[in-house]
Amino acid sequence: MNSKALNTASVRCITVISLLNLPSLAQTESQAKPYPYAVVDTGQEEFFNNSQVIPKPAEGQPFFGQDAHYLRNKPSYSDNGDGTVTDRVTGLSWQKSYAVMTYKEAMEEVKTFNLGKHTDWRIPTIKEAYSLILFSGVDVSSKDMSTLPQGAVPFLNKDFFDFKYGSNGPRIIDVQMLSSTLYQGTTMGGHQTVFGVNIADGRIKGYPISDPRSGQGKKYTVRFVRGNSDYGKNNFKNNKNGTVTDLATGLMWQQSDSKKAMSWADALSWAQQKNKEKYLGYSDWRVPHAKELQSIVDYSRSPQKTASAAINPLFEVSQIKDEGGHKNYPFYWSSTTHKNLRSMSSAVYVCFGEALGYFKPPFAQGGGSLMDVHGAGAQRSDPKIGNPADFPQGHGPQGDVVRISHYVRLVRDS
C-alpha cells in the first residue's frame, strides 16, 4: 500500500473510532450548558386551581400555563463525598453542611474556609442561594411556631444538603440562609439589610443585619459556595421589537408589562390570550415561574437608591400608587403556587418595588406603620383570589401588604 492510501485508511480508522466514542445526541444535549446562568427548575410538578391540586389542565382551559406545564433544567446534584455537593445544572459547588453565625462572622469565616481541598469559597449571592430553592416544599408558617407539624417539607433537597427546622433561631421557620447581597436601601425603619432565602417558608426577604429587637447581630444559616463566578449575572440584549433577551439565561422577556394588575388565574389566561394574538410575533409566551422571574431582579437598584424599580432600565415598568399613596412599582406574579399546611390558595410574587408591610417596631404602641420591610427584590406570596380590604394590617409577623392582584411580565425561550 502506498503512503497516500495508508494515510487515507488511517484517517478513516480514526474517524470510526472517534464516532464510536462520541456520546449520544441525548447525552450531549443533557450535558451541554450553553448558558452561564441556567435557571434551575422549581421542582413543582403538581397542578393547582385557586385552592387545591387538580388534574393537568389542557391548553385553552382555565389554569393552563402554570409552573408544572414547563419543566426545564430539572434540579440535579452530585454528592462529592468530601463534604461538598455539585449542582449539575448551575455548575456551582456547595457546602453540604451549614453553620450558624452572623453576617459579620460569616464574612470573616469565609476568608480562611477550607473544604474539599478548596479555599476559594464565598458567601452566595441571593441569586446563587435562590438556585437551591424547591417549590415542592410546604410552608410551615402558623400561629404555633414552636412545634413542627405533620406535612412539613423543606424548600431544599435534604437528600443532598443538611437541614434542620429552627436551625438559626427559636422558631421552626428560622432557617434563613444568608446571602452576600446587601439591600440598596434600608428596611424596618432604617436598618442596614442583607437578603436571605428562608428554606422553611419558601421566601426571599431582606433581614436587618442587627436584630431590631435585641440590637445584636442576627444569626443565619450559612452555607458557602464556589465555582461558576458568572452565575446570576445577566447579559441583556434589547431586540428593539418589544422584547429583551437575556443571553446569560437564554430567556426572552416582554419589554413592557401587563400595565394592569390582575388575579393569578387571570394572569395565566392573559398569557394564553397573548399567544392567540401572536403577541410580538410569538405564540409561546408564558407567565414565568418563580426562579425565572427572580432572575431579572437587579439588586443594585431600588426605589430608595435609584428612584426606580429593581430591574434593568431596558425594561419598561408601570408605576403605581402604593398603600400609602406614594409612587412605587408593582409586584409581579409568577406561575408558581406557594404551598402551605392549610391549602394551595397562594401563589408566588416578586417585588420589583418596595416590599411593604405594616410593621410594628419593638416596644412601639398601637398598630403597625407602613414601611419597606423586606426590600425590593424580595419574593413573597399572596392569595390567588380574595379582597385586599380583608387585610387592613397585612399578613404575617411583619404585616406584609396583601394586594391579591399583581402585574405580569411574560417570558419565552429564546
N, C-alpha and C positions, 0 to 999 in steps of 0.2 A: 504494500500500500504506500502511495506517495505521501509526502508531507502534507499536501493540501487536503487529501482525503482523510488523513489521520486527524488533522485539526478539526475538520467538519464533524467527524464521528465523535470526537471528544466533546465538542460543543453540544451535540445532540444528547449525549450521555449525561452531561452536567445539567442540561435543561430538564430532562426527565427526572433525574434525582431531585432537583430543586422543586419541581412541581409536586412530586410525591411528598415532600416535606413541608409544603406550604399548608397553613391552617385552612380549614374550610371557610367559605364565604360567611357562613353564620358566625363562626368563631371570630373572624376578622371584624365583623360588624359589632359583635358584642364586646370585643376588647378595645375597639377603637375609641379614642377620646378626642374628637375633633375640636371640642370647645374647652378652654381652660377653666370655665366656670359652669360646669354641668350642674344643673339644678336637680337635686335628688327628689324623687317622688315622695309624696307624703305618706305612702303606705296605707292610705284609706281605700278599701276595696268594697265597702258596703254602699248601698244607695238609700237615700232618705227623702221624705217629704218634709213638711213643716214640723213634724213631731216624732216620727218613728221610721224604722227601717222598712223599705218597700222593695218589691222586685225591680229589676233593672228597667228603667223607662226607655222606650224606643224613641228614635228621632221623631220630632213632631208632638210628642206627649209632654205634659207638664213635668217639670223637674229633670228633663233631659239636659245634658251638658254639664253635669256636676262632676266633682273631682274624680270619682271612680270610673267615669267613662273614658278617661285618658290616663293610661298607665305608661309612664316613661321614666327611664333611669331608675329602675327598681332598686331600693336600698340593698347593698351587698357589702359584706365585711369579711375580713380575714384576721383571725387571731394569730399573731406572730409568735406567740409562746414566750415572749420576753417582757410581758407587761405592756405591750403596745398592740393596737388594733388598727389595721389599714382599711380605709373606706375605698372600695374598688371603683366607685363612681367619681369621687372628687379627687382621688389621689392623695388625700390627707391622711396622716398617721396620728393616732390619738393615744393618750394615756388611758389605759384600761380602767385604772382605779381613779380615785379622786382624793382631794384633801380639802379641809375646811379652813378658810383663812379670809382675812380682809383683802380689799383691793391693794392696799399698800404692801401687805405681807406677800401677796401673790407676785407683785412687781419685783420684789426682792428675791423671792424663791426661784423664779424662772431664770434669773441671771446665771445661776450655777446648777440648774437642774440637769441631771444625767440619767437617762433611761434608755435601755436597749442599745447601749453604746453610742448614743447620740446626745449632743449638747446644744443643738440648735432649736430647742423647744421655745414656744411662745404662748402667751395667753391668746385664745382665739378671738378674732373679730366677731361681731354679732352675726355676720353672715356665715362665717365658719361654724359658729356654735349652733346656729339655726339649721344648718345642713343635717344635723343629727336628729332633729325632732321628727316624731312619727305621729300622725293623726289617727292611728289605730288606738291611741291612748284614750283613757277615760278620766276626765277631770274629777278630782276627789274633793273639790271645794264644797263645804257645807257649813251649817251653824256649829257643828261639833268638829273642831279642827284638831282634836287630841286623839281620836280613835280612828284607826284605819278601817273603812267599811269594806264589805264584800263588793266585788266587781271593780275594784281599783286596778287600773292598768297604766303604767308609766308611759310617757311620750318619748321613750328611748328603748332601744333594743337591749334588754337586760341579759340576753344570751351572750352578748359580747362585752357589755360595759357594766361595771359595778354600779349598783344603785340601791338607795335606801330612802324611804319616805322620812321626811323630817331630818335630812342629813345635816342641814346647817341652821336649824332653829327648832323651837319647841312645837311648832305646828306641823301637821303631816304634809302641808303644801310647801313647807320651807325646803325646797330643792332648787334654789335659784342658781343656775350655772353662770358663772361670771364670764363676761367678755371684756375685751380691751377697749371697746368703743365707748367713748365718753359722749354724753349728750351735749350738743351745741346750744346750751341754754341751761336753765335750772328748773327743778320741779319741787312740788310740795312747799312752796313758799320761799324759794331762794337757795335750795340745796344743790351743790355740785352732784352730778348724776352720772352713773355708768349703766349701760344696758346689760341685761341678763336674760336668759331663757329659763323659764320655770318648767322643769321636767315633770312636775307633779300636776300642774293645772293647764299646761299647753299654751303658754302665752309669752310674749316678749314684753318686758316692762323696763323702764328706767328706774333705777333704785338709787336713793341718796347714798353717797359714799359713807357719810356719817349718819347713823341711825337717828331720825328726828326725835325719837323718844329718849334714848339713852345718851345721845351725843357721842357715842363710841363708834369705832369703825364697824360697819355691818359685815357679818360673816356670810360667805358664799361657798357654794360647792365649786371647786376649782379643778379643771381638767385641762392639761396642756395639749398643744397640737404642734405638728411640724409638717414640712413639705408644701408643695404647690402654693408658692407665695402669690400667685395670680388669682387664687380663688377669692371670689367676692368682688373682683374689680370689673366694673362694666366697661364696655367699649361700644358706645352708641354711634350709630350712623343715621343721619337724617336722610330718608329716602326721597324727601321732597314730593311725596304723593299722599301725605296724611298718615304715614307710618314711620316708625323708628325701629331699626333692627339693632339688637344687642349682639355684636359679633363675638362676645365672650360666652354667651349662653346659647346662641342660635335661636332666640325667640324674637319674633316681630310683634311690635306693640302698636296699638291705636295711639296716634299722637295726641288727639284730644281725649275727652272723656264723655260720659253719657250726658253731661250738662244738666242732669236732674238726678235726684235721689229716688230710690225705688226699693221695694221689698226684695228678699233673696230670691223668691220664686220668679218675680218679675224680671230680675236681673238675668236669670237663666233663659227666660222667654225672650228677652230683648236681644240676647246673643243669637238665638235661633232666627229671629226676625231679620237681623242684620245679615245673616247668611243667606236668607231667601233673597235679599236685595243685592247680593254680591257686593257688600259694602267695601269700598275702596278697591274693588276688583277681586275680592276673595270671598269664598263661601265656607271657610273652615275656621272662623273665629270662635273663641270660647272665653268664658269667664275664667281667669287664671286661678290655679289652686294657690293655697296659702304661701307656699315657698316660692312659686313663680312671682307672685305679687310682691313679696318682700324683697326679691332680688333687685328690684328697680328703686328701692328706697336709697336716697343719697343722705347718708348720716353726717355729711359735712354741712348740711343745710338745715335750717329750721326757721319757723316764723320769728323766733326771738333773735336769732343771729343774722339771718339774711333777708328777713321780711318776705319769706317765700315758703312754699311747700317744700317738704323734704324729698325733692326729686330733681333730676337734671333739668335745666332750663329749656332743653329741646322739647320737653313735653308741655302741653297746654293743660292748665289746671283750673277748674272752676273755683271761684271764690264763694264763700258762704258767710252768713252771719251766725256765729255760734250762740250757745245758750245764754251768754252774757250780752249779746247784741254787738259783739265785736267782729271785725274782719278776721276770717280764718280760712282753713282749707279742709276739704272733705276727708272722711273715712271712706275706704273703698272695699266693696265686697270681694271675697274670694269665693270659689265654688266648693270650699271645704266645710263640712259640718263639724262643729265642735261638740263632741260627745261629753255628757256628764252623767252622774249617777242617776239622775231623775228622768232625763229624756234626751232626745236628739233635736231639741227645738231651737238651738242656737247655731249660728254659722260664724266663721272667722272673718274678721275685717282687719285691715292695716291702716294705721293713722298716718296720713301724709300732712295733716295739720296737727295742732297740739292735741295730745291725748288727755282731754279734760276730765275732771272729776270734782265732785263736791266734797272736798277734803276738810276734815276737822283736825287741825294741828293739835298736838298733845297739850292737854290742860286748857284748851280753849273752851269757851262757853258757847252754848247754842248749837245751831246746825252747822253743816259744812259750808265752806266757801268755794265758789267755782274757781279752779286753777288748773294749770298743766300739772297733772300728777304723774304721768308716765313717759312723756316726751314724744315728739313727732318721730315716727319710726316704730312706735310700739305696735304690737299685734294683740288684739283682744277679741271678744266675741259679743254678739248681740242676738236677741230673739229674732227669729225669722219673720214673725208676724206679731202684731200687738199695737198698743197705744203708748207712745213715749210719756204721755201725761200720767201714766200709772207709776212712773219712776221719778218723782219730783226731786229726790235726793240721790238719783243714780242707783248704782248697784255695786255691791261688794265692799270690802273694807275701806277703799279709797273713794267710794261713791262714783265710780265710772259712769259718765253720762250714757244714757240709753237713747239712741236715735231710731233704731229699727230699720229705717230707710237710709240707704247709703248709695254712693255713686259707683260707677263701673268703668273700668278701662279694659278693653278686650285685648286678647293675645292670640297668636297663632305660631306654628312652627315655620321658621323662615326657610 
